[in-house]
Amino acid sequence: MTDDRPLADWRPPPPPDGSPLAGRYARLERLDADRHAADLHAANCADDAIWDYLPYGPFSSAAQYHRWARQMAAGSDPLFYAITDLDSGQLGGVASYLRIMPASGSIEVGHINFAPALKRTRAATEAIYLMMQWAFQAGYRRFEWKCDARNLPSRRAAQRLGLSYEGVFRQATVVKGRNRDTAWFAAIDAEWLALQEAFSLWLDPANFDGAGRQRERLGNLTRHVRAASDPALG
């Protein structure tokens, strides 16, 4: 079913300005090479595989990573954030807004790179939630996630976070000398209130036992919000 309703009261939202985003478990601040690069490089060195599906990396030295971070920090699209896990106090990853299109109300989250210590933490989930929350509260209509179609962990993450599967663009680009098919996921503004409730329930400290194990899975909470599931995930 297509949607062609008039949008008489809709106005283009502002682009993100890089203001900090903070929650209970994670804090995001605009990437600054001098402040963040050394700690991020140290965290990333634990596993070079985190770069497998990105068009850059791994970085052989802190200086090389610092140059990359300085270049990325200078831009506004993509707009990079450094992510701190508030439980550990450690920097553990980056993510960015990109393909920022206020005129159509569309914004993408990408360049997501979590060091091993940040993966599968409450901070990692909350970091993306905070970016989604800012986007919808600012007035964006569509929040996108795209990844290499071979990257099943990324596809699982998008679906767990409540983004709906929208298909695969074949031969979308070339990355590190390989063809890349790109899997598309998105959430839209009409789904935001239900997704916000799901995240609030999952992030509540009461959802975790004394050992930090989740009582309710986020994917179960978002399952009924998603318009379509990824067939590659079974």
N, C-alpha and C positions, 0 to 999 in steps of 0.2 A: 504494500500500500504506500503510495506516495503522499507527501505532505506539501500542499501548496497554499496553506492558509496565509492571509495577509499579516504583515508585521508592522502595523501602523504605529504602535507605541514603542517599538524597539529602537534603541540607539547604540551605535558602535561603542564598545567599551574602550578604556584606555589601555595602552600597552603596559606591561609590567615594568616597574621602575627599579627593581632589585632590592626593595625594602626587605628587611629580615622577616622570616616566617618562623614562628615558634609554637611548639606544642608541649605536651607533657613529656615526650621522650626524645624529640628531635628539634634541632634549631638549624635553620637554613639562612645563610648570609651570602651576599654576592661574592663570587670567587675573587680572591685577591692573591696573586702569585706570591708576593713577599710574605704574606701572613699564613698562607695555607699550603703552598706547594710542597715544602719539605715534609710536613706531617702526612700529607696525602700520598706522596711518593713512598714514604716508609710503610704506610699501611698497605699500599698496593703491591709492594714487593713480595708479599706472602704468596701470591699466585698469579703467574703471567697469563693464565687462562682467562682472566676477567677481560682481557683485551680481544679475545678471539673474534667477536662479531662487531667490533668497532673499527672505523676506518683509520685509526691511529693506534700507537702503542704496540707492544710494551715499550717502556722507556728505560734505557740502559743505565741512566744516571739521574741523580737529583737535578743536576743542571739542565739536562735535556727536558725533564718534566717541567721544570720551572719555566723554560722558554715556551713550551706548549701552553702552560697555564696562563702565562702573561698574554699570549696571543688570544686565547679564548676569553679572558677577562676583559679584554678591550672592546668586545663587541656587544651589541644589544639584541642580536638575533643570529645565533642562539645567545640567550642570557643565562649564564652559568651561576649555579649556587654550589657552595661547599656545605656539606652536611655534617653536623656534630651529633653524636650519640650522647644524650644528656646523662644516661646512666653511667657510662664510662668516662665521659668528658673528652672523648677522643674524636678527632676528625676521621671520617670513615668513607667518604664518597662524594660524588658530584652528580648533579642532574641539571637539566636546563629546560627553559621554555624555548621553543623554536617554531618556525613557520607561523609566526605571530601575525594574524590577519584580522585586526579589529573590524574592518569593513564587512567581513562576513561572520564575525563572531567566532572565529576558529583559532585554537591554539594547541600546540603539541607539546608533550613532555618527551624528552629524549636525551641522548648522550648520557644515559644512566650508567654509572659505573660505581658499584659498591665493592669495597675491599672485603675480604673474607670475614673480618671481624664485624662488619655491619650487616652482612647478609642474614636474612631470616631473623631479624630482630624487630622489636616493636618500633624502634626508631626508623628502620628502613621503610616499613609500611606507613608510618605517620608522615614521613618526608613527602611521599607522593600524595598522600591525602591532603597535606597542607598546600601543595601546589594546585591540586584539583579544587580545593576549597577557595583559594584566592581567585582562580579563574572564573568559577561560577558566580561567586559573590561580586566580582568586578563586572559581570554582565556578559561573559562569553557564553555562547550557545553550544559549543562543541569542544570537547577535550579529547585529543587524539594520542594514540600510542602506536608506533610502528616499529617493527623489528625484522631482522633477517628471518625468513621463514624457517630456516634450519634451527633457529634458536628456540628450542622447545621450552627451556626454563623461562625465557622472556614471555613467550605466549601464555604459559601457565600463570605468570605473575599478572599480566594484563587481565586475564579472565578472573583471577582471584580478586583483583581490585575492583571488579564490577564493570569493566569495559567490555562492550559487546564486539564480537567478531564480525568483521565486515568483508573479509575475503583476502585473497593474495594477488598482488600485482606481479605478474611474471616478468622476469628480466628487467626489473625496475632500475637497477644500477649495477656498477662494478665496484667491488670493495676488495682491496688487497689482491688484485689480480683474479678474483673469482666473480662469477655471476652471482648476483643477489636477487632472489625473489623476496618481496616484502609483504609481510602479513600486517593487516590493518585492524585496529581496534579503536573504539571511541565510546565515550559517554556523552549524552546530551543533557541540556538544562532541565528538561522534563523529568529526568531520572535522578536529579541531584538530591532532592530531599530524602528519597528512599536510600540513596547511597550514603548520605550523611548520617542517617540513623544507623545504618549497618556499621559504618566506621566507628561511630560513637560507642555502640555496644561492644565492638571488638576491642577497642582501645581502652575501655574502662578497666581499671586495675582489678575489679571484681571478676573479670573474665579470665584471670590467670591465677593458678594455684601457687602455693608457697615455693614451688620449684620453678615458677615461671612458665609452666605449661598452660597452653590455651585451653579453655573449657569449650568454647564454641569457635569453629573455624570461620574465618572471614569469608571464604568461598561459599560456605553454606548460607551466610547472611546476605550475600550479594547475588546469589544464584537466580532469585526470582525477579531481580531488577534487570538483568541482562536481556537484551532483545534477541540475542543469538549467541550460541556457544561455539567454540572452535572444534570442528570435527577431528582435527589432528590430535586432540587431547583425550579422545575416547569418551 
